[in-house]
Amino acid sequence: MTALRVVSWNVRSLRDDSAGVAAALRALTPDVALLQEAPRLAFSGLANWRLARRAGLRRIVGGAPAAGNLLLVSPRVQVVDAHAVRLPKRPRLHRRGAVLAVLEVDGRRFGVLGTHLDLDPAARLDTAQRLRAALPAVPPLLVGADLNDETGSPAWQALSAGLVDLGQDLGPTFPQRSPRRRIDALLADPAFTVERVERPDPGPVTDHLPLVADLHLPPVAQTSPGPGAPVR
């Protein structure tokens, strides 16, 4: 089976310690990194490119076009299709979005989604439902997200339906200095074989703890020309 290491992490726009985030990512050696709150304002493209280079990864899609979500991959990962999603702006709330991609490792394809849900409960559920409907139609699927909510909530259930909650036994992820809430998730299709899931603490380089999963892709992966239906 083909091994795959995935990281999901809210990096708080690199406001705390951009070099520390890059060093932590490099040390974690992910094949796929799904980042939330990546830089998305002026010169954010350069900041995200620099982060990827310092981490030894490739910037694929995201940043401002995905409302702060970012997809980075290692050199061994091939990109079949990737695009950014920006959802309509809601009054008095931050714009939300996602990165969606179909990736390939050793000839085996899988879909990924990275997103950051809303602070408002109703908007959070609506965003989760919209994005879940747009998940790439390529099994197996991986989702990395800051849900701004805890397990059992409607939004968590909507986003995770049919997927395995890889971090369910790891404890809280936020805030980094004194974790009290588990609001970050790595979700995986049951077709993946899970070897190990961790919640390392890289120090105060951002305000969330990352989630890291070592997985194995199934021997045979179905293919598809690209992601699912557009999000509107």
C-alpha positions in Angstrom: 0.0 0.0 0.0 1.1 3.6 -0.7 1.9 5.7 2.4 0.6 9.2 2.7 1.3 11.8 5.4 -1.3 14.6 5.8 -1.2 17.8 8.0 -4.1 20.1 8.7 -3.3 23.3 10.6 -4.6 26.8 11.2 -1.6 29.1 10.9 -3.2 32.4 11.9 -2.1 34.3 8.8 1.5 33.7 9.9 1.2 36.6 12.3 2.9 34.9 15.2 6.0 33.3 13.8 6.1 32.7 10.0 9.6 31.1 10.2 8.5 28.9 13.0 5.5 27.7 11.0 7.7 26.9 8.0 10.2 25.1 10.2 7.5 23.0 11.8 6.0 22.1 8.5 9.4 21.1 7.2 10.0 18.9 10.3 6.6 17.2 9.9 7.4 16.2 6.3 3.8 16.1 5.0 2.8 14.9 1.5 -0.3 17.1 1.8 -0.7 20.2 4.0 -4.2 21.7 4.3 -3.7 25.1 6.0 -6.4 27.4 7.3 -5.9 31.2 7.8 -3.0 31.4 5.4 -2.2 34.9 4.3 -4.9 36.4 2.1 -4.4 40.2 2.0 -1.8 42.4 0.2 1.2 40.4 -1.0 -0.3 37.2 0.3 0.7 35.3 -2.8 4.4 36.0 -2.1 4.0 35.1 1.6 2.4 31.8 0.7 5.0 31.0 -1.9 7.7 31.8 0.6 6.1 29.6 3.2 5.9 26.7 0.8 9.6 27.1 -0.3 10.8 27.3 3.3 8.8 24.2 4.2 10.2 22.2 1.2 6.7 22.0 -0.3 4.9 23.2 -3.5 2.1 25.8 -3.3 -0.8 24.4 -5.4 -3.8 26.6 -4.8 -5.3 28.9 -2.2 -4.6 32.0 -0.2 -6.7 35.0 -1.2 -8.7 33.1 -3.9 -9.8 30.5 -1.3 -10.5 33.0 1.5 -7.3 32.0 3.4 -7.3 28.2 2.8 -4.1 26.9 1.2 -3.0 23.6 -0.3 0.7 22.6 -0.2 2.1 19.3 -1.4 5.5 17.4 -1.5 7.3 16.7 -4.7 6.0 13.1 -4.8 2.4 14.3 -5.2 1.0 14.8 -8.6 -1.9 17.3 -9.1 -4.7 16.0 -11.3 -7.0 19.0 -10.7 -7.1 21.8 -8.1 -9.2 24.9 -7.6 -10.1 27.6 -5.1 -13.6 28.3 -3.9 -14.8 31.7 -2.5 -18.3 31.6 -1.1 -20.6 34.7 -1.2 -19.8 37.3 1.5 -22.3 37.3 4.4 -23.1 40.6 6.2 -20.9 41.2 9.2 -19.1 37.9 8.7 -15.7 37.0 7.1 -15.9 35.6 3.6 -15.4 31.8 3.6 -14.0 29.4 1.0 -12.0 26.2 0.4 -9.4 24.5 -1.6 -10.5 21.4 -3.6 -8.2 19.1 -5.4 -7.7 15.6 -6.9 -4.2 14.4 -6.2 -2.2 11.3 -7.1 0.6 9.4 -5.5 2.2 6.3 -7.1 -0.7 6.2 -9.6 -3.4 6.2 -6.9 -5.8 9.2 -6.8 -7.7 10.8 -3.9 -9.7 13.9 -3.3 -9.0 16.6 -0.7 -10.9 19.5 0.7 -9.4 22.2 3.1 -11.7 24.8 4.7 -12.3 27.1 7.6 -16.0 27.3 8.8 -17.8 30.4 10.1 -18.2 31.7 13.6 -22.0 32.1 13.2 -23.7 28.7 13.8 -26.3 29.1 10.9 -23.6 30.2 8.5 -21.3 27.5 9.7 -23.8 24.8 8.9 -24.7 26.3 5.5 -21.0 26.4 4.5 -20.4 22.9 5.7 -23.4 21.6 3.6 -22.3 23.6 0.5 -18.7 22.3 0.6 -19.6 18.7 1.4 -21.8 18.7 -1.7 -18.8 19.9 -3.7 -16.3 17.3 -2.5 -14.3 15.7 -5.3 -16.0 12.6 -6.7 -12.8 10.6 -6.3 -12.6 8.1 -3.4 -10.9 8.0 -1.0 -11.5 11.5 0.3 -9.7 13.6 2.9 -10.9 16.8 4.6 -8.8 19.1 6.8 -10.7 21.9 8.5 -11.0 24.4 11.3 -14.7 23.9 12.0 -14.9 26.6 14.7 -17.2 24.1 16.4 -16.9 20.9 18.4 -18.0 17.3 17.7 -21.7 16.6 17.7 -22.6 20.0 16.3 -24.8 20.1 13.1 -21.9 21.6 11.1 -19.4 18.9 12.2 -22.0 16.2 11.4 -22.7 17.7 8.0 -19.0 17.9 7.0 -18.0 14.5 8.5 -20.9 12.3 7.3 -19.5 9.0 6.1 -15.9 9.9 7.0 -13.7 8.8 9.9 -12.8 11.4 12.5 -9.1 10.8 12.8 -8.5 13.1 15.7 -11.3 11.9 17.9 -8.9 10.5 20.6 -6.3 13.3 20.5 -7.9 15.9 22.8 -8.4 19.7 22.2 -6.6 21.7 19.6 -7.3 25.3 20.6 -5.8 27.5 21.9 -2.2 26.3 21.6 -1.0 27.6 24.9 -3.8 25.9 26.9 -5.9 23.7 24.7 -9.6 23.6 25.7 -11.6 23.0 22.6 -11.3 20.4 19.8 -12.4 22.6 16.8 -9.9 21.3 14.2 -10.4 18.1 12.3 -8.9 15.6 9.9 -11.6 13.5 8.3 -10.9 10.5 6.0 -12.7 8.0 3.9 -12.9 4.6 5.6 -11.0 3.2 2.6 -7.8 4.6 4.0 -5.7 2.5 6.4 -4.7 4.6 9.4 -1.2 4.0 10.7 -0.8 6.9 13.2 -2.5 10.2 14.1 -0.8 12.8 16.2 -1.3 16.3 17.6 2.2 17.7 17.9 2.9 21.0 19.7 5.4 23.1 17.7 5.3 25.9 20.2 3.6 29.3 20.0 4.1 29.8 16.3 0.4 30.0 15.8 -2.7 29.6 18.1 -3.8 26.1 17.0 -2.2 22.7 17.2 -1.7 20.8 14.0 -3.2 17.4 13.2 -0.9 14.9 11.5 -2.0 11.5 10.0 0.0 8.7 8.5 -2.3 6.8 6.1 -2.1 4.2 3.5 -4.0 4.5 0.2 -6.0 1.5 -0.8 -4.5 -0.8 -3.5 -6.9 0.3 -6.1 -8.3 3.8 -6.4 -11.2 4.8 -8.7 -10.6 7.7 -11.0 -12.6 10.7 -12.2 -11.9 13.6 -14.4 -12.1 16.1 -11.6 -13.8 17.5 -8.5 -17.5 17.5 -7.8 -20.0 20.2 -8.7 -19.1 23.9 -8.3 -20.1 25.6 -5.0 -22.6 28.4 -5.6 
